[in-house]
Amino acid sequence: DFLCLSLVNGFIQLRYNLGDRTIVLQSVQKVHANGQSWHMLRAGRVGNEGYLDLDGVNVTQKASAGMSALDTHTDFYVGGVSSLNLVNSMAIENEPRGFSGCIREIVINDRDLKLTATDPKGGANIGDCDGTVCGYSVCKNNGTCQVESSGFSCSCPQGWTGDTCEESVHCSQNRCGSQALCIPQPALVSYVCACALGWSGDHCDHRISFFTAKFVGNSYIKYTDPLYGKRDLQHSRISLNFTTSQTEGLMVWMGKAEDEDNDFLAIGLANRTLKVVINLGERISVPLIHSTDSACCDGRWHFVTVIQNQTCVKVYLDEELIVFEDIDPHRKYTALNYGGICYFSGFEIGREVQTVTAGLFQKEFIGKIKDIALFQDSKKVQLIKGEGYNVHSGD
């Protein structure tokens, strides 16, 4: 499998292969070769449907039957590769050669790719396109950079301060406590503190402990399973109690949630019903839904268990078996390689549930969760030992 962006005879080409065939998209217009104009390029795919957008002019490739997951597990190369022998002959139109020009502001699956001298794993023959200490985005939040004899300085727009305009003026004198985040509230000319897990209060200065986690919105817990390396990932199990009056919300995401091809098992609410989705390696999304209206959104406690036995999935709600389905009788992928990471209620602040889950769930969970058990462990998960923000005691 591969995905490649290249410049061919003045046109931008997107080529990708998901295991069954190579798909090629080419920009409508050529790029300017004057070395002065910057171009905005957006490209990617949803399943096997590709898209390529150069300076607002869009080209798409309609989806058809076939493979839908990009399985690469290799390094990500920008501008060239360490050896031209690594380039698949189907990934380019002509003989492979390195790119000559400037590239900046790369975002991969909503994550910024840092192109500094120290962040990448390696590289060669790379220079500074800007040519000054200001670079491209030294000054944040639309600040203006000026070259100084001692380096640079930033002129910050209204509402921002700091050496690189990275801090809101509303947070410059904040009283948020240990590990808390200051979130500016410009309309109120103030701020609020987002408390780290285990802290509470207006300024996050009170220690708390709990067995029942209360999620209030814009809150999450990320738990790392200490026994992950010893698990039999072909036979997974998770159970928990929850209560909510909301009709939508992601309760659990077992998986690294780094890119669309990561394995995961997810539990949540969608349109007032219980929804379970599982991906064992080829983005097989299986909506296992309990059809009784409002059964999960009545403010009462409910008990849910999801069991994955290779490709067979069982879902219990309040100890009643509501789903028993084999998602892949051919047994192509049978293990839930979730990386030992479990998210509860949502993801890190700034990562929207709808975006990270590719629309499988619309928002974070608001309600209470307790008595979480993984696999056949006799001890319940101690949520307080995870990491997260804005989680209250629901005991």
Helices and strands as residue ranges (DSSP letters): E 2-8, E 11-17, E 22-26, E 41-46, E 49-54, E 57-61, G 84-86, E 106-108, E 111-113, E 144-148, E 151-155, E 160-161, E 167-168, G 169-171, E 181-185, G 186-188, E 190-194, E 199-200, E 206-207, E 213-224, G 228-230, E 235-243, E 249-254, E 264-270, E 273-279, E 288-289, E 302-309, E 312-317, E 320-326, E 341-344, H 353-356, E 367-374, G 383-385, E 387-393
